[in-house]
Amino acid sequence: MELIPGSLNKARNLLKEKGIEFMITGSSVLYRFHHHLPRRLIHLIYVVMGSGELAVTLLREASLRALLNPRRNETSMALENFPESEIFVIREFSDIPGSVNGRACLERALVDLYFESTRGRIPYPEEEVGRIFSKVLRNERINISHLFMLASRRGVKEEIKTLVKFIEPEMPIKVKHGIKHVDKVLRGVER
């Protein structure tokens, strides 16, 4: 799958040239499943621990707006102050499983987008996350056990199981009810 043309490809090439281990994830990987494609994107890029400062410096030197481990309000402020630019959110992790040539697999991108949105780490509509989940599960070959393994690593396995069961009721999954964070996402699921 190709990335969104433009600044995301530029960022990928810069990081690759400098040998930074990275993974583009979230809505940047799932853009073709968006119901409402935003006017500007928040690109989510995970890098290995210790390379965040270098990644941000490289992107900024290339005139790309990059933030290292920002909180939601910092990302919102950047969107307000730089209305002409896309925003690159760089987060450091000790390892980044689920990456294929610097791009998250669909399962990883879904889990990351869900986590970042529902935990208020990026200003991204939770209902849109539900619509994206619905489209991906119904139109792509998804490895459910891999999805659950990645969700478990982020501490959201029960939430993802609830979402999958809601979208695909025939799926033989036992779910818990009343789990926090899932309700708004479920509102976006198309039945």
Buried (B, 14 or more C-beta within 10 A) or exposed (E): EEBBEEBBEBBBEBBEEEEBBBBBBBBBBBBEBBBEEBEEBBBBBBBBEEBBEBBBEBBEEEEBBBBBEBEBEBBBEBBEEEEEBBBBBBBBEEEBEBBEEBBBBBBBBBBBBBBBBBEEBBBBBBBBBBBBBBBBBEEEEBEBEBBBBBBBBBEBBBBBBBBBBBBBEEEEBEBEEEBEBBEBBBEBBEE
